[in-house]
Amino acid sequence: MRRTARRRTSRRRTARRGTDRAGPSLRVRVAAWVAGATAVLMILVALSAFVAVRTALRSDLQEALRRDVRQVAAAYDAAEPGRTSSARPGPTGRVQVQLYGPDGRLFAASEPAFEAPTAALPSAIVASAPADWRGELDGAALQAATAPFRYGTVAVLADASHIGAALRGVAGTLMLAGAALLALALPVAWLAARAATTPIRRLAASASRLGPDDLEPLGLAVRDDDVGRLAAVLDALLVRLREARDAQRRFLAETSHELRTPLTSLRGFLARSRRTAGPEAEQDLADAERIAASMARLVEDLLELSRGRLVRELDLRLVDVGPELVRPVAAEFDGVRVVEGDEALVLGERERLRQALRNLVANAVRAAGPEGTVTVAWRSGEGSVHLEVRDDGPGIPPDVAARLFEPFQPGPGGGTGLGLAIAKQLVEAHGGRIVPRSETGATTFTITLPNADATADDPDPASAARSGPP
């Protein structure tokens, strides 16, 4: 149970590291998209409001000038010819009245400042009366409306600078309102993103707890939407994976059963041959019997692996690592070098430990190739014994290293993909661990086991390893 929890925690940490490398989470990205879209919409609304207010102010002023100029033109048209008055008709307030002759020349205005030639409207505007005009005269922003009357053209002008001041106030108000709305939009966007991504996070959390031995459908209660369809697809995939795993285990179990009987018979024939053969065949038959025993143990391991377990109990003995593990295993392979170390004793089952080391050496020999070099060494540490298998092969690619100890995942040198998985389970059953280190041209697998002193007070090797040095 503890190992399962550790594996699940490791998978979650790996998933988090992969997420960190990939960038911001989906929740952050959705919140950023919502906040960005809200900001763009607010800017567009503010610009639209600003343009609408500006257009409305200018249109209202222009419409008022049209009414005024029609009143002034009507007043001048109603006046009797040849009669003058000191009172000049027309509107009062912030508007000015200009009179233009038939030739378009300015000859009178409601104030002397507007009788100057520089204050006259463009001749095209005067000639095309009635007409509207907006521009600057003597540096002042003005709007004007013109209308014909009996003696020429009359123009009513108004100072439009107040519109600019009003627009600046409107712009400031819109900016403050936009900033306040944007500040409010950020937490709203985060809450919306959280609500949208919560089903996905639940789905990911449930999927992260799965493993090779736990392929049950997620069975999450989600709505019939995109996330629901994704959950249904994952459940269907898990069902297919579980069926494939079960079929694989059935194949292993059936194959192991088929191989176990002839191997048992072969071992019996070899044992009888050793008793009846002469001395010259003794060594050959002993080697054949040893190999047959190893094959029988491999078949048993395959059978146990097909049932989801490998090691149920160990026959613990005191094992001298050098003469009982390293040298016999290295002698089985041509060209494997042994680097002698000090005496190192561990408590374990010798054949099981040999099998784990043999699998690592066979993997190294395949990875190094015919021209490569494989070295096996051992050394004693404080409370532990280390066995190292080194090769000068091409190294382990990162995509292979992530699944190196999973069953049926071939290593860089090929093979069935069972050797490393079996070796890992055997070493962990003895309270140890296997740590691979690889780079181009150098790969090292290190087996760390608690030494005999560390396990003397605790017959459970796994418990001794948990209490021993890291």
BAMAR-896288 format. One line per 2 residues: number of its first residue (from 1); their letters; for each residue x, y, z of C-alpha. Coordinates in Angstrom, 1 decimal. Example, Ala and Ser with C-alpha at 12.3 -4.5 7.8 and 13.67 -1.06 7.14 Angstrom:
residues 2
1) as) 12.3 -4.5 7.8; 13.7 -1.1 7.1
***
This chain:
residues 470
1) mr) 0.0 0.0 0.0; 2.8 2.4 0.9
3) rt) 4.6 1.6 -2.4; 1.3 2.2 -4.3
5) ar) 0.9 5.6 -2.6; 4.4 6.5 -3.4
7) rr) 4.0 5.6 -7.0; 0.8 7.7 -7.2
9) ts) 2.5 10.6 -5.5; 5.4 10.4 -7.9
11) rr) 3.0 10.4 -10.9; 1.2 13.5 -9.6
13) rt) 4.5 15.2 -9.0; 5.6 14.3 -12.5
15) ar) 2.3 15.6 -13.9; 2.8 18.9 -12.0
17) rg) 6.4 19.2 -13.3; 5.2 18.6 -16.9
19) td) 2.5 21.3 -16.3; 5.0 23.8 -15.0
21) ra) 7.2 23.2 -18.0; 4.3 23.6 -20.4
23) gp) 3.3 27.1 -19.0; 0.3 28.5 -17.2
25) sl) -2.5 26.2 -16.3; -5.7 26.0 -18.2
27) rv) -7.6 27.9 -15.5; -5.1 30.8 -15.7
29) rv) -5.3 30.9 -19.5; -9.1 30.8 -19.5
31) aa) -9.2 33.6 -16.9; -6.7 35.6 -19.0
33) wv) -8.8 35.1 -22.1; -12.0 36.2 -20.3
35) ag) -10.4 39.2 -18.7; -8.8 40.2 -22.1
37) at) -12.0 39.8 -24.0; -13.8 41.9 -21.3
39) av) -11.1 44.6 -21.5; -11.4 44.7 -25.3
41) lm) -15.2 44.9 -25.1; -15.0 47.7 -22.5
43) il) -12.6 49.7 -24.7; -14.9 49.3 -27.7
45) va) -17.9 50.3 -25.6; -16.0 53.3 -24.2
47) ls) -14.9 54.4 -27.6; -18.4 54.0 -29.0
49) af) -19.8 56.0 -26.0; -17.2 58.7 -26.6
51) va) -18.0 59.0 -30.3; -21.7 59.0 -29.6
53) vr) -21.4 61.8 -27.0; -19.2 63.9 -29.3
55) ta) -21.5 63.4 -32.2; -24.6 64.2 -30.1
57) lr) -23.0 67.4 -28.7; -21.9 68.7 -32.1
59) sd) -25.3 67.7 -33.7; -27.3 69.5 -30.9
61) lq) -25.2 72.6 -31.3; -25.5 72.6 -35.0
63) ea) -29.2 72.1 -34.9; -29.5 75.0 -32.5
65) lr) -27.5 77.2 -34.9; -29.7 76.2 -37.8
67) rd) -32.8 77.4 -35.8; -31.1 80.6 -34.8
69) vr) -30.0 81.4 -38.3; -33.4 80.8 -39.7
71) qv) -34.9 83.2 -37.1; -32.4 85.9 -37.8
73) aa) -32.9 85.6 -41.6; -36.7 85.8 -41.1
75) ay) -36.3 88.9 -38.9; -34.2 90.7 -41.5
77) da) -36.5 89.6 -44.3; -39.5 91.1 -42.3
79) ae) -37.8 94.5 -41.7; -39.1 97.4 -43.9
81) pg) -36.6 98.6 -46.6; -34.7 101.8 -45.7
83) rt) -35.6 101.6 -42.0; -32.9 101.1 -39.5
85) ss) -32.9 100.2 -35.8; -30.3 100.4 -33.1
87) ar) -31.4 96.9 -32.0; -29.9 94.1 -34.0
89) pg) -32.4 91.2 -34.1; -31.3 87.6 -33.4
91) pt) -30.4 85.3 -30.6; -28.4 86.4 -27.6
93) gr) -25.9 84.6 -25.4; -22.8 82.8 -26.8
95) vq) -23.6 83.1 -30.5; -22.5 85.8 -32.9
97) vq) -24.3 87.1 -36.0; -22.6 88.0 -39.2
99) ly) -24.1 89.6 -42.3; -22.6 89.1 -45.8
101) gp) -23.5 91.0 -48.9; -24.6 89.5 -52.2
103) dg) -21.0 89.4 -53.3; -20.2 87.3 -50.2
105) rl) -18.2 90.0 -48.4; -18.6 90.5 -44.7
107) fa) -20.0 93.9 -43.9; -21.5 93.6 -40.3
109) as) -21.5 91.5 -37.2; -23.1 91.4 -33.7
111) ep) -19.6 92.3 -32.2; -16.8 94.3 -33.7
113) af) -14.3 91.5 -33.3; -16.3 89.4 -35.7
115) ea) -16.3 92.1 -38.4; -12.6 91.7 -39.0
117) pt) -11.7 90.0 -42.4; -9.9 87.2 -40.4
119) aa) -13.2 86.4 -38.8; -15.1 85.9 -42.1
121) lp) -16.3 82.5 -43.1; -14.9 80.8 -46.2
123) sa) -16.5 82.3 -49.3; -17.7 78.8 -50.5
125) iv) -19.7 78.4 -47.3; -21.3 81.8 -47.7
127) as) -22.1 81.2 -51.4; -23.7 77.8 -50.7
129) ap) -26.1 79.1 -48.0; -27.9 77.5 -46.3
131) ad) -24.9 75.5 -45.1; -23.2 74.2 -42.0
133) wr) -19.5 74.9 -41.1; -17.1 73.8 -38.3
135) ge) -13.5 75.0 -38.0; -11.2 77.6 -36.4
137) ld) -11.2 81.4 -36.8; -8.5 83.4 -35.2
139) ga) -7.5 80.3 -33.2; -11.0 79.7 -31.7
141) al) -13.0 76.5 -32.4; -16.3 77.6 -33.9
143) qa) -19.4 76.1 -35.5; -21.7 78.1 -37.8
145) at) -24.9 77.9 -39.8; -25.7 80.2 -42.8
147) ap) -29.0 81.1 -44.5; -29.9 83.5 -47.3
149) fr) -32.0 86.6 -46.7; -33.2 89.5 -48.8
151) yg) -29.9 91.4 -48.8; -27.4 88.6 -48.8
153) tv) -26.4 85.9 -46.4; -26.7 85.8 -42.6
155) av) -24.4 83.5 -40.4; -24.8 82.5 -36.8
157) la) -21.6 81.3 -35.1; -21.0 79.7 -31.7
159) da) -17.9 78.9 -29.7; -17.5 75.1 -29.7
161) sh) -14.6 75.0 -27.1; -17.1 73.9 -24.4
163) ig) -17.6 70.7 -26.4; -13.9 69.8 -26.1
165) aa) -14.0 70.4 -22.3; -17.1 68.3 -22.0
167) lr) -15.5 65.5 -24.1; -12.4 65.5 -21.9
169) gv) -14.7 65.1 -18.8; -16.5 62.3 -20.5
171) ag) -13.2 60.6 -21.4; -12.0 60.8 -17.9
173) tl) -15.2 59.4 -16.5; -15.1 56.5 -19.0
175) ml) -11.5 55.7 -18.1; -12.3 55.6 -14.4
177) ag) -15.4 53.5 -15.0; -13.4 51.2 -17.3
179) aa) -10.6 50.7 -14.7; -13.2 49.9 -12.0
181) ll) -15.0 47.5 -14.3; -11.7 45.8 -15.3
183) al) -10.8 45.4 -11.6; -14.1 43.8 -11.1
185) al) -13.7 41.7 -14.2; -10.5 40.0 -13.0
187) pv) -12.1 38.1 -10.1; -15.2 37.4 -12.1
189) aw) -13.0 36.0 -14.9; -11.1 33.9 -12.4
191) la) -14.4 32.5 -10.9; -15.7 31.8 -14.4
193) ar) -12.5 30.0 -15.4; -12.6 28.0 -12.1
195) aa) -16.1 26.9 -12.7; -15.3 26.0 -16.3
197) tt) -12.2 24.0 -15.5; -13.2 22.3 -12.3
199) pi) -14.7 19.3 -14.1; -11.5 19.0 -16.1
201) rr) -9.4 19.2 -13.0; -11.5 16.5 -11.4
203) la) -11.1 14.3 -14.4; -7.3 14.8 -14.4
205) as) -7.1 14.1 -10.7; -9.0 10.9 -11.1
207) as) -6.9 9.8 -14.1; -3.7 10.6 -12.2
209) rl) -4.6 7.9 -9.6; -4.6 5.2 -12.2
211) gp) -1.8 2.7 -12.7; -1.0 -0.5 -14.6
213) dd) -2.8 -2.5 -11.9; -5.7 0.0 -11.5
215) le) -7.5 0.5 -14.8; -11.0 0.8 -13.6
217) pl) -13.3 3.3 -15.4; -13.4 6.7 -13.7
219) gl) -17.2 6.7 -13.5; -17.4 10.5 -12.9
221) av) -20.8 12.1 -12.8; -20.4 14.9 -15.3
223) rd) -22.8 16.7 -17.6; -23.4 15.7 -21.2
225) dd) -21.0 18.3 -22.6; -17.4 18.3 -24.0
227) vg) -16.0 17.3 -20.6; -18.6 14.5 -20.3
229) rl) -17.7 13.2 -23.8; -14.0 13.3 -22.8
231) aa) -14.7 11.3 -19.6; -16.7 8.8 -21.7
233) vl) -13.8 8.4 -24.1; -11.3 7.9 -21.2
235) da) -13.6 5.3 -19.7; -13.8 3.4 -23.0
237) ll) -10.0 3.6 -23.3; -9.5 2.3 -19.8
239) vr) -11.8 -0.6 -20.5; -9.8 -1.5 -23.7
241) lr) -6.5 -1.2 -21.8; -7.8 -3.4 -19.0
243) ea) -8.9 -6.0 -21.5; -5.5 -5.9 -23.3
245) rd) -3.7 -6.2 -19.9; -5.9 -9.2 -18.9
247) aq) -5.3 -10.8 -22.3; -1.6 -10.3 -21.9
249) rr) -1.6 -11.8 -18.4; -3.6 -14.8 -19.6
251) fl) -1.1 -15.3 -22.4; 1.8 -15.2 -19.9
253) ae) 0.0 -17.6 -17.6; -0.8 -20.1 -20.3
255) ts) 2.7 -19.9 -21.8; 4.3 -20.3 -18.4
257) he) 2.2 -23.4 -17.7; 3.1 -24.9 -21.0
259) lr) 6.8 -24.3 -20.4; 7.0 -25.4 -16.8
261) tp) 6.3 -29.1 -17.4; 9.0 -29.7 -20.1
263) lt) 11.5 -27.7 -18.1; 10.8 -29.8 -15.0
265) sl) 11.3 -32.9 -17.1; 14.5 -31.5 -18.6
267) rg) 16.0 -30.8 -15.1; 15.2 -34.3 -14.1
269) fl) 16.9 -35.8 -17.1; 20.0 -33.6 -16.5
271) ar) 20.2 -34.6 -12.8; 20.0 -38.3 -13.8
273) sr) 22.6 -37.8 -16.5; 25.0 -36.2 -14.0
275) rt) 24.8 -39.3 -11.8; 25.5 -41.7 -14.7
277) ag) 27.9 -39.7 -16.9; 31.6 -39.8 -16.6
279) pe) 33.8 -37.0 -15.1; 34.5 -35.5 -18.6
281) ae) 30.8 -34.5 -18.9; 30.3 -33.5 -15.3
283) qd) 30.9 -29.7 -15.8; 28.9 -29.5 -19.0
285) la) 25.9 -31.2 -17.4; 26.3 -29.0 -14.3
287) da) 26.2 -25.9 -16.5; 23.2 -27.2 -18.4
289) er) 21.4 -28.0 -15.2; 22.1 -24.5 -13.8
291) ia) 20.8 -22.9 -17.0; 17.7 -25.1 -16.9
293) as) 17.1 -24.0 -13.3; 17.4 -20.4 -14.3
295) ma) 14.9 -20.9 -17.1; 12.5 -22.6 -14.7
297) rl) 12.8 -19.7 -12.3; 12.1 -17.3 -15.1
299) ve) 9.0 -19.2 -16.1; 7.9 -19.1 -12.5
301) dl) 8.5 -15.4 -12.4; 6.5 -14.9 -15.6
303) le) 3.7 -16.9 -14.0; 3.7 -14.8 -10.9
305) ls) 4.0 -11.6 -13.0; 0.9 -12.6 -14.9
307) rg) -0.9 -12.8 -11.7; 0.1 -9.3 -10.7
309) rl) 2.7 -10.3 -8.1; 6.2 -11.6 -8.3
311) vr) 7.7 -12.3 -4.8; 5.5 -13.6 -2.0
313) el) 8.2 -14.8 0.4; 12.0 -15.0 0.5
315) dl) 14.3 -17.7 1.8; 16.8 -15.4 3.5
317) rl) 20.4 -16.4 3.9; 23.7 -14.6 4.4
319) vd) 25.0 -13.8 0.9; 28.6 -12.7 0.1
321) vg) 28.1 -10.3 -2.8; 31.4 -10.8 -4.5
323) pe) 31.9 -14.5 -4.8; 28.2 -15.5 -4.7
325) lv) 26.6 -12.8 -6.9; 29.0 -10.7 -9.0
327) rp) 31.5 -13.3 -10.1; 29.1 -16.1 -11.0
329) va) 26.9 -13.7 -13.0; 29.8 -12.1 -14.8
331) ae) 31.1 -15.5 -15.8; 27.9 -16.2 -17.7
333) fd) 28.6 -13.4 -20.2; 31.7 -13.0 -22.4
335) gv) 33.8 -9.9 -22.0; 32.2 -8.7 -18.7
337) rv) 34.8 -7.1 -16.4; 34.6 -7.4 -12.6
339) ve) 36.0 -4.7 -10.4; 36.8 -6.3 -7.0
341) gd) 35.6 -4.7 -3.8; 35.8 -5.4 -0.1
343) ea) 33.8 -8.1 1.5; 30.1 -7.2 1.5
345) lv) 27.4 -9.3 3.1; 23.7 -8.9 2.6
347) lg) 20.7 -10.9 3.9; 18.6 -12.3 1.0
349) er) 17.8 -15.1 -1.3; 20.9 -15.8 -3.4
351) er) 19.2 -17.0 -6.5; 16.7 -14.2 -6.5
353) lr) 19.5 -11.6 -6.2; 21.5 -13.4 -8.9
355) qa) 18.5 -13.2 -11.1; 18.1 -9.4 -10.6
357) lr) 21.8 -8.8 -11.2; 21.8 -11.2 -14.2
359) nl) 18.9 -9.2 -15.8; 20.8 -5.9 -15.4
361) va) 24.0 -7.4 -16.9; 22.1 -8.9 -19.8
363) na) 20.5 -5.6 -20.4; 23.9 -3.8 -20.3
365) vr) 25.4 -6.4 -22.7; 22.6 -5.9 -25.2
367) aa) 22.9 -2.1 -24.9; 26.7 -2.0 -25.3
369) gp) 26.8 -4.3 -28.3; 29.6 -6.7 -29.5
371) eg) 32.2 -4.0 -29.3; 31.1 -2.4 -26.1
373) tv) 32.4 -2.9 -22.5; 30.4 -3.9 -19.5
375) tv) 31.8 -3.6 -16.0; 30.3 -5.0 -12.7
377) aw) 31.6 -3.7 -9.4; 30.5 -3.6 -5.8
379) rs) 31.3 -1.5 -2.7; 30.2 -1.2 0.9
381) ge) 28.7 1.9 2.3; 27.4 3.0 5.7
383) gs) 24.6 0.5 6.3; 24.3 -0.5 2.7
385) vh) 25.9 -2.4 -0.2; 26.1 -1.0 -3.7
387) le) 26.4 -3.1 -6.9; 27.1 -1.2 -10.1
389) vr) 26.6 -2.4 -13.7; 28.1 0.0 -16.2
391) dd) 28.2 0.0 -20.0; 29.4 2.3 -22.7
393) gp) 26.4 1.9 -24.9; 24.5 4.8 -26.6
395) gi) 22.6 5.7 -23.4; 18.9 5.7 -22.6
397) pp) 16.6 8.1 -24.4; 14.5 10.3 -22.1
399) dv) 11.2 8.8 -23.5; 12.4 5.3 -22.7
401) aa) 13.9 6.2 -19.3; 10.4 7.4 -18.1
403) rl) 9.0 3.8 -18.6; 12.2 1.8 -18.1
405) fe) 11.0 -0.5 -15.3; 7.5 -1.0 -16.6
407) pf) 6.7 -4.6 -17.9; 7.0 -5.1 -21.6
409) qp) 8.9 -1.8 -22.2; 12.1 -2.8 -24.0
411) gp) 15.3 -1.0 -23.0; 17.7 0.7 -25.5
413) gg) 19.2 -2.7 -26.3; 15.9 -4.4 -27.1
415) gt) 14.7 -7.6 -25.3; 11.3 -8.6 -24.0
417) gl) 10.9 -5.7 -21.6; 10.6 -8.0 -18.6
419) gl) 14.2 -8.2 -17.3; 14.3 -4.7 -15.7
421) ai) 10.8 -5.0 -14.4; 11.6 -8.3 -12.7
423) ak) 14.9 -7.0 -11.4; 13.2 -4.0 -9.8
425) ql) 10.6 -6.1 -8.1; 13.2 -8.6 -6.8
427) ve) 15.5 -5.8 -5.4; 12.6 -4.0 -3.8
429) ah) 11.5 -7.3 -2.2; 14.9 -7.4 -0.5
431) gg) 14.4 -3.8 0.8; 16.6 -2.2 -1.9
433) ri) 16.3 0.0 -4.9; 17.7 0.4 -8.4
435) vp) 18.8 3.8 -9.6; 19.7 4.3 -13.3
437) rs) 22.0 7.1 -14.5; 22.5 7.6 -18.2
439) et) 24.2 9.9 -20.7; 25.6 9.4 -24.2
441) ga) 28.2 6.7 -24.0; 27.7 5.8 -20.3
443) tt) 24.9 4.1 -18.4; 25.1 2.9 -14.8
445) ft) 22.5 0.9 -12.9; 23.1 0.9 -9.2
447) it) 21.5 -1.7 -6.9; 21.5 -0.5 -3.2
449) lp) 20.8 -3.2 -0.6; 20.9 -3.0 3.2
451) na) 23.9 -4.9 4.5; 23.7 -7.8 6.9
453) da) 24.2 -5.5 9.9; 21.3 -3.3 8.9
455) ta) 18.9 -6.3 8.6; 20.2 -8.2 11.6
457) dd) 17.7 -6.7 13.9; 14.8 -6.7 11.5
459) pd) 14.1 -9.8 9.4; 11.9 -7.9 7.0
461) pa) 14.3 -6.4 4.3; 11.8 -3.9 3.1
463) sa) 11.3 -2.6 6.6; 15.1 -2.4 7.1
465) ar) 15.4 -0.4 3.9; 12.8 2.1 5.0
467) sg) 14.5 2.6 8.3; 18.0 2.6 6.8
469) pp) 20.0 5.3 5.0; 18.4 7.0 2.0
***
